[in-house]
Amino acid sequence: MDQANSDQLTTLLLHEDAFYSFFRTYGHPQASCDVWGGMGLETYGADLALVKSLPVSHLWTVVGGDQWILTGIH
C-alpha cells in the first residue's frame, strides 16, 4: 500500500446485531455507572479517568441519536 492510501480511514458500518456477533463487549470491573447493560462507561468522573487509562484500540464510542458506534474516544 502506498503512503497516500495508508493515511485514509475505512468506515465499517454494521447493524447492531452484527456488531455484537463480531465484537465481544466487556464490562470493566471498575466502572462506576451501569450504562449499556454494564458494558459501558460514562464520559465524566471516575469512568472518564478509567477510559483515558485504557488502550484506545480497545474502545468504542456510541454517538448521536441514531447511536452510531465509532472506534476510539469521541
Order of alpha helices (4+ residues) and beta strands (2+ residues): alpha-alpha-alpha-beta-beta
